[in-house]
């Protein structure tokens, strides 16, 4: 395990290719107008505070007002049974907690006596919406509806396009790196094959040279080059003399059958 630990600790952490789920859909308005759930929630209907159901009514009233001033509450649409955990804060899209502060625009106790008017911005099923409504401070029920948030939808659409372009660039870079890696692998494989072939030729050439040296040392004293009858050398395909052994004792040729008188070796 010691040989693995240093390599693990010293290795560079590569950038992960991760994809985040988009926050909104491509056609927010179309989905808001055509989706059955949004159609029902876009009409004003009865809503109710659903927090602390097991507590007495007076305690629930006090807790509801406290939660509204803190900037959150649990509201449910009675007709559809849809429960929402709403946040009544300005700059709800900010990443800094100090920017998300409840203001009178989102929580207003002074507009109607005995009621609180609420407003909340959020993304529901990939669509930017605004919840508007009021709740009676004694009965803890009221009326509310969802509306399409055009301003925030434009901002989210721009962010979605930038995110898609970024993913496309990263995919293109990833494909380029893959092609470059495959090309390098093919080049390395070709180089290794060529090197192996050259090594094979070197080994084969050494064997042939050693065999030729040993054959030259083992030849007898009367070893001559092969010649034709007209006195010219016999040349092989490699343009080299072909050695061959001949008998040690010379033989006298018959003068009657040959046009010249000359001693020669019978090849």
C-alpha positions as a Markdown table, in Angstrom:
| # | Residue | x | y | z |
|---|---|---|---|---|
| 1 | Unk | 0.0 | 0.0 | 0.0 |
| 2 | Unk | 2.9 | 2.4 | 0.5 |
| 3 | Unk | 3.6 | 2.4 | -3.3 |
| 4 | Unk | 0.1 | 3.5 | -4.0 |
| 5 | Unk | -0.3 | 6.2 | -1.3 |
| 6 | Unk | 2.4 | 8.6 | -2.6 |
| 7 | Unk | 1.0 | 8.4 | -6.1 |
| 8 | Unk | -2.4 | 9.2 | -4.8 |
| 9 | Unk | -1.3 | 12.1 | -2.7 |
| 10 | Unk | 0.9 | 13.6 | -5.3 |
| 11 | Unk | -1.5 | 13.2 | -8.3 |
| 12 | Unk | -3.2 | 16.3 | -9.7 |
| 13 | Unk | -6.9 | 16.6 | -9.2 |
| 14 | Unk | -8.5 | 16.8 | -12.6 |
| 15 | Unk | -11.4 | 19.1 | -13.4 |
| 16 | Unk | -14.6 | 17.1 | -13.2 |
| 17 | Unk | -16.9 | 17.3 | -16.1 |
| 18 | Unk | -20.2 | 17.8 | -14.3 |
| 19 | Unk | -23.5 | 19.1 | -15.5 |
| 20 | Unk | -26.0 | 21.0 | -13.3 |
| 21 | Unk | -29.7 | 20.7 | -13.7 |
| 22 | Unk | -31.2 | 23.8 | -15.3 |
| 23 | Unk | -33.3 | 25.9 | -13.0 |
| 24 | Unk | -35.9 | 26.8 | -15.6 |
| 25 | Unk | -37.4 | 25.3 | -18.8 |
| 26 | Unk | -36.8 | 26.8 | -22.2 |
| 27 | Unk | -40.4 | 28.0 | -22.7 |
| 28 | Unk | -41.6 | 29.2 | -19.3 |
| 29 | Unk | -44.6 | 31.2 | -20.5 |
| 30 | Unk | -45.8 | 28.3 | -22.7 |
| 31 | Unk | -45.6 | 25.9 | -19.8 |
| 32 | Unk | -47.3 | 28.3 | -17.4 |
| 33 | Unk | -50.2 | 28.9 | -19.8 |
| 34 | Unk | -50.7 | 25.3 | -20.9 |
| 35 | Unk | -49.9 | 23.2 | -17.7 |
| 36 | Unk | -53.0 | 22.0 | -15.9 |
| 37 | Unk | -51.5 | 22.7 | -12.4 |
| 38 | Unk | -50.6 | 26.2 | -13.2 |
| 39 | Unk | -54.0 | 26.9 | -14.7 |
| 40 | Unk | -55.6 | 25.9 | -11.5 |
| 41 | Unk | -53.2 | 27.8 | -9.3 |
| 42 | Unk | -53.3 | 31.0 | -11.4 |
| 43 | Unk | -57.0 | 31.4 | -10.5 |
| 44 | Unk | -57.7 | 33.0 | -7.1 |
| 45 | Unk | -58.6 | 30.2 | -4.7 |
| 46 | Unk | -58.7 | 29.5 | -1.0 |
| 47 | Unk | -55.4 | 29.2 | 0.9 |
| 48 | Unk | -54.7 | 28.3 | 4.5 |
| 49 | Unk | -51.8 | 28.5 | 6.9 |
| 50 | Unk | -50.7 | 24.9 | 7.7 |
| 51 | Unk | -48.0 | 25.4 | 10.4 |
| 52 | Unk | -48.3 | 24.0 | 13.9 |
| 53 | Unk | -51.6 | 22.2 | 13.4 |
| 54 | Unk | -51.3 | 20.4 | 16.8 |
| 55 | Unk | -51.1 | 23.7 | 18.7 |
| 56 | Unk | -54.0 | 25.8 | 20.0 |
| 57 | Unk | -55.5 | 28.4 | 17.7 |
| 58 | Unk | -54.2 | 31.4 | 19.7 |
| 59 | Unk | -50.6 | 30.0 | 19.6 |
| 60 | Unk | -50.9 | 29.3 | 15.9 |
| 61 | Unk | -52.0 | 32.9 | 15.3 |
| 62 | Unk | -49.0 | 34.3 | 17.2 |
| 63 | Unk | -46.6 | 31.9 | 15.5 |
| 64 | Unk | -48.0 | 32.8 | 12.1 |
| 65 | Unk | -47.4 | 36.6 | 12.6 |
| 66 | Unk | -43.9 | 35.8 | 13.9 |
| 67 | Unk | -43.1 | 33.7 | 10.9 |
| 68 | Unk | -44.4 | 36.4 | 8.5 |
| 69 | Unk | -42.2 | 39.0 | 10.2 |
| 70 | Unk | -39.3 | 36.6 | 9.9 |
| 71 | Unk | -40.0 | 36.2 | 6.2 |
| 72 | Unk | -41.4 | 32.7 | 5.7 |
| 73 | Unk | -44.6 | 30.7 | 6.2 |
| 74 | Unk | -46.2 | 27.4 | 5.1 |
| 75 | Unk | -49.2 | 28.0 | 2.9 |
| 76 | Unk | -51.5 | 25.4 | 1.2 |
| 77 | Unk | -54.0 | 25.7 | -1.7 |
| 78 | Unk | -57.1 | 24.1 | -0.3 |
| 79 | Unk | -58.6 | 23.2 | -3.7 |
| 80 | Unk | -55.6 | 21.3 | -5.1 |
| 81 | Unk | -53.8 | 20.3 | -1.9 |
| 82 | Unk | -50.6 | 22.0 | -3.0 |
| 83 | Unk | -48.4 | 22.9 | -0.1 |
| 84 | Unk | -45.8 | 25.7 | -0.5 |
| 85 | Unk | -43.1 | 26.9 | 1.8 |
| 86 | Unk | -43.0 | 30.6 | 0.9 |
| 87 | Unk | -40.3 | 33.1 | 1.5 |
| 88 | Unk | -41.4 | 36.7 | 1.9 |
| 89 | Unk | -38.1 | 38.5 | 1.2 |
| 90 | Unk | -36.7 | 41.0 | -1.2 |
| 91 | Unk | -33.8 | 40.0 | -3.4 |
| 92 | Unk | -34.8 | 36.4 | -3.0 |
| 93 | Unk | -32.4 | 35.4 | -5.8 |
| 94 | Unk | -29.3 | 36.8 | -4.1 |
| 95 | Unk | -26.7 | 34.4 | -2.8 |
| 96 | Unk | -26.0 | 36.6 | 0.2 |
| 97 | Unk | -28.3 | 36.0 | 3.3 |
| 98 | Unk | -28.0 | 39.6 | 4.3 |
| 99 | Unk | -29.7 | 40.7 | 1.1 |
| 100 | Unk | -32.8 | 38.5 | 1.6 |
| 101 | Unk | -34.7 | 40.8 | 4.0 |
| 102 | Unk | -38.5 | 40.9 | 4.4 |
| 103 | Unk | -39.8 | 44.3 | 3.4 |
| 104 | Unk | -43.3 | 45.9 | 3.4 |
| 105 | Unk | -43.6 | 45.1 | -0.3 |
| 106 | Unk | -43.6 | 41.4 | 0.6 |
| 107 | Unk | -45.2 | 41.5 | 4.1 |
| 108 | Unk | -47.7 | 44.2 | 4.7 |
| 109 | Unk | -49.8 | 44.3 | 7.9 |
| 110 | Unk | -51.0 | 47.8 | 7.4 |
| 111 | Unk | -52.9 | 47.6 | 4.1 |
| 112 | Unk | -56.0 | 45.8 | 5.4 |
| 113 | Unk | -57.0 | 45.6 | 9.1 |
| 114 | Unk | -57.0 | 42.1 | 10.5 |
| 115 | Unk | -55.2 | 40.8 | 7.4 |
| 116 | Unk | -51.7 | 40.4 | 6.1 |
| 117 | Unk | -50.9 | 40.9 | 2.4 |
| 118 | Unk | -48.1 | 38.6 | 1.2 |
| 119 | Unk | -45.9 | 38.3 | -1.8 |
| 120 | Unk | -43.3 | 35.7 | -2.7 |
| 121 | Unk | -41.1 | 35.0 | -5.7 |
| 122 | Unk | -39.8 | 31.5 | -6.5 |
| 123 | Unk | -39.4 | 28.9 | -9.3 |
| 124 | Unk | -42.0 | 26.2 | -9.5 |
| 125 | Unk | -41.6 | 23.3 | -11.9 |
| 126 | Unk | -39.1 | 25.3 | -14.0 |
| 127 | Unk | -41.2 | 28.4 | -14.2 |
| 128 | Unk | -40.6 | 31.8 | -12.5 |
| 129 | Unk | -43.8 | 32.7 | -10.6 |
| 130 | Unk | -45.0 | 35.2 | -8.0 |
| 131 | Unk | -47.5 | 34.2 | -5.3 |
| 132 | Unk | -49.8 | 37.0 | -4.2 |
| 133 | Unk | -52.5 | 36.8 | -1.6 |
| 134 | Unk | -53.8 | 37.7 | 1.8 |
| 135 | Unk | -54.5 | 35.7 | 5.0 |
| 136 | Unk | -56.8 | 36.6 | 7.9 |
| 137 | Unk | -54.9 | 36.9 | 11.1 |
| 138 | Unk | -57.6 | 35.2 | 13.2 |
| 139 | Unk | -59.0 | 32.5 | 10.9 |
| 140 | Unk | -55.5 | 31.8 | 9.3 |
| 141 | Unk | -57.1 | 31.4 | 5.9 |
| 142 | Unk | -57.5 | 33.7 | 2.9 |
| 143 | Unk | -57.1 | 33.9 | -0.9 |
| 144 | Unk | -54.1 | 33.6 | -3.1 |
| 145 | Unk | -52.9 | 32.8 | -6.6 |
| 146 | Unk | -49.9 | 32.4 | -8.8 |
| 147 | Unk | -48.8 | 34.8 | -11.5 |
| 148 | Unk | -46.1 | 34.6 | -14.1 |
| 149 | Unk | -42.9 | 36.6 | -13.2 |
| 150 | Unk | -41.9 | 38.1 | -16.6 |
| 151 | Unk | -38.9 | 40.1 | -15.3 |
| 152 | Unk | -37.3 | 37.2 | -13.5 |
| 153 | Unk | -38.1 | 34.8 | -16.4 |
| 154 | Unk | -36.0 | 37.0 | -18.8 |
| 155 | Unk | -33.1 | 36.9 | -16.4 |
| 156 | Unk | -33.3 | 33.1 | -15.9 |
| 157 | Unk | -33.6 | 32.6 | -19.7 |
| 158 | Unk | -30.4 | 34.5 | -20.2 |
| 159 | Unk | -28.7 | 32.5 | -17.6 |
| 160 | Unk | -29.9 | 29.3 | -19.2 |
| 161 | Unk | -28.6 | 30.3 | -22.6 |
| 162 | Unk | -25.2 | 31.1 | -21.1 |
| 163 | Unk | -25.2 | 27.8 | -19.3 |
| 164 | Unk | -26.0 | 25.9 | -22.4 |
| 165 | Unk | -23.3 | 27.7 | -24.4 |
| 166 | Unk | -20.8 | 26.9 | -21.6 |
| 167 | Unk | -21.7 | 23.2 | -21.7 |
| 168 | Unk | -21.3 | 23.1 | -25.5 |
| 169 | Unk | -17.9 | 24.7 | -25.3 |
| 170 | Unk | -16.8 | 22.2 | -22.6 |
| 171 | Unk | -18.2 | 19.3 | -24.7 |
| 172 | Unk | -16.2 | 20.6 | -27.7 |
| 173 | Unk | -13.0 | 20.9 | -25.7 |
| 174 | Unk | -13.6 | 17.4 | -24.4 |
| 175 | Unk | -14.0 | 16.0 | -27.9 |
| 176 | Unk | -10.8 | 17.8 | -29.0 |
| 177 | Unk | -8.9 | 16.3 | -26.1 |
| 178 | Unk | -10.3 | 12.8 | -26.9 |
| 179 | Unk | -9.2 | 13.1 | -30.5 |
| 180 | Unk | -5.8 | 14.4 | -29.6 |
| 181 | Unk | -5.3 | 11.5 | -27.1 |
| 182 | Unk | -6.4 | 8.9 | -29.7 |
| 183 | Unk | -4.0 | 10.4 | -32.2 |
| 184 | Unk | -1.1 | 10.3 | -29.7 |
| 185 | Unk | -1.9 | 6.7 | -28.9 |
| 186 | Unk | -1.9 | 5.8 | -32.6 |
| 187 | Unk | 1.5 | 7.5 | -33.1 |
| 188 | Unk | 3.0 | 5.8 | -30.1 |
| 189 | Unk | 1.7 | 2.4 | -31.3 |
| 190 | Unk | 3.2 | 3.1 | -34.8 |
| 191 | Unk | 6.6 | 4.1 | -33.2 |
| 192 | Unk | 6.6 | 1.0 | -31.0 |
| 193 | Unk | 5.9 | -1.3 | -34.0 |
| 194 | Unk | 8.6 | 0.4 | -36.1 |
| 195 | Unk | 11.1 | 0.1 | -33.2 |
| 196 | Unk | 10.2 | -3.6 | -32.8 |
| 197 | Unk | 10.7 | -4.2 | -36.5 |
| 198 | Unk | 14.1 | -2.5 | -36.5 |
| 199 | Unk | 15.2 | -4.6 | -33.5 |
| 200 | Unk | 14.1 | -7.7 | -35.3 |
| 201 | Unk | 16.1 | -6.7 | -38.4 |
| 202 | Unk | 19.2 | -6.1 | -36.2 |
| 203 | Unk | 18.9 | -9.5 | -34.6 |
| 204 | Unk | 18.4 | -11.2 | -37.9 |
| 205 | Unk | 21.3 | -9.4 | -39.5 |
| 206 | Unk | 23.6 | -10.4 | -36.6 |
| 207 | Unk | 22.6 | -14.0 | -37.0 |
| 208 | Unk | 23.3 | -14.0 | -40.7 |
| 209 | Unk | 26.7 | -12.3 | -40.2 |
| 210 | Unk | 27.7 | -14.8 | -37.6 |
| 211 | Unk | 26.6 | -17.7 | -39.8 |
| 212 | Unk | 28.6 | -16.3 | -42.8 |
| 213 | Unk | 31.7 | -15.9 | -40.6 |
| 214 | Unk | 31.5 | -19.4 | -39.3 |
| 215 | Unk | 31.0 | -20.9 | -42.8 |
| 216 | Unk | 34.1 | -19.0 | -44.1 |
| 217 | Unk | 36.2 | -20.4 | -41.3 |
| 218 | Unk | 35.0 | -24.0 | -41.9 |
| 219 | Unk | 35.9 | -24.1 | -45.6 |
| 220 | Unk | 38.8 | -26.3 | -46.8 |
| 221 | Unk | 42.0 | -25.1 | -48.4 |
| 222 | Unk | 40.9 | -26.0 | -51.9 |
| 223 | Unk | 37.8 | -23.7 | -51.7 |
| 224 | Unk | 37.4 | -21.7 | -54.9 |
| 225 | Unk | 34.9 | -19.4 | -56.5 |
| 226 | Unk | 32.5 | -20.9 | -59.0 |
| 227 | Unk | 33.4 | -19.9 | -62.6 |
| 228 | Unk | 31.8 | -20.6 | -65.9 |
| 229 | Unk | 33.5 | -22.4 | -68.7 |
| 230 | Unk | 34.3 | -19.1 | -70.5 |
| 231 | Unk | 36.2 | -17.8 | -67.6 |
| 232 | Unk | 33.7 | -15.3 | -66.2 |
| 233 | Unk | 32.5 | -15.3 | -62.6 |
| 234 | Unk | 29.1 | -16.6 | -61.7 |
| 235 | Unk | 27.2 | -13.7 | -60.1 |
| 236 | Unk | 24.2 | -14.4 | -57.9 |
| 237 | Unk | 21.2 | -12.1 | -57.3 |
| 238 | Unk | 23.0 | -10.3 | -54.5 |
| 239 | Unk | 26.0 | -9.5 | -56.8 |
| 240 | Unk | 28.3 | -11.7 | -54.7 |
| 241 | Unk | 30.4 | -14.7 | -55.6 |
| 242 | Unk | 28.8 | -18.0 | -54.6 |
| 243 | Unk | 31.3 | -20.1 | -52.8 |
| 244 | Unk | 31.3 | -23.9 | -53.3 |
| 245 | Unk | 33.8 | -26.7 | -52.4 |
| 246 | Unk | 35.7 | -28.6 | -55.1 |
| 247 | Unk | 37.8 | -31.8 | -54.9 |
| 248 | Unk | 41.4 | -31.4 | -53.8 |
| 249 | Unk | 43.0 | -33.4 | -56.6 |
| 250 | Unk | 43.2 | -31.7 | -60.0 |
| 251 | Unk | 41.9 | -33.7 | -63.0 |
| 252 | Unk | 43.4 | -33.4 | -66.5 |
| 253 | Unk | 40.9 | -32.7 | -69.1 |
| 254 | Unk | 40.7 | -34.7 | -72.4 |
| 255 | Unk | 42.5 | -32.7 | -75.1 |
| 256 | Unk | 40.5 | -34.4 | -77.9 |
| 257 | Unk | 37.1 | -33.1 | -76.7 |
| 258 | Unk | 38.2 | -29.6 | -75.6 |
| 259 | Unk | 39.4 | -26.9 | -78.0 |
| 260 | Unk | 42.2 | -25.9 | -75.7 |
| 261 | Unk | 44.9 | -27.6 | -73.6 |
| 262 | Unk | 44.5 | -26.4 | -70.1 |
| 263 | Unk | 44.3 | -27.9 | -66.7 |
| 264 | Unk | 41.0 | -27.1 | -65.0 |
| 265 | Unk | 39.0 | -28.2 | -62.1 |
| 266 | Unk | 35.8 | -30.1 | -62.6 |
| 267 | Unk | 33.2 | -28.0 | -61.0 |
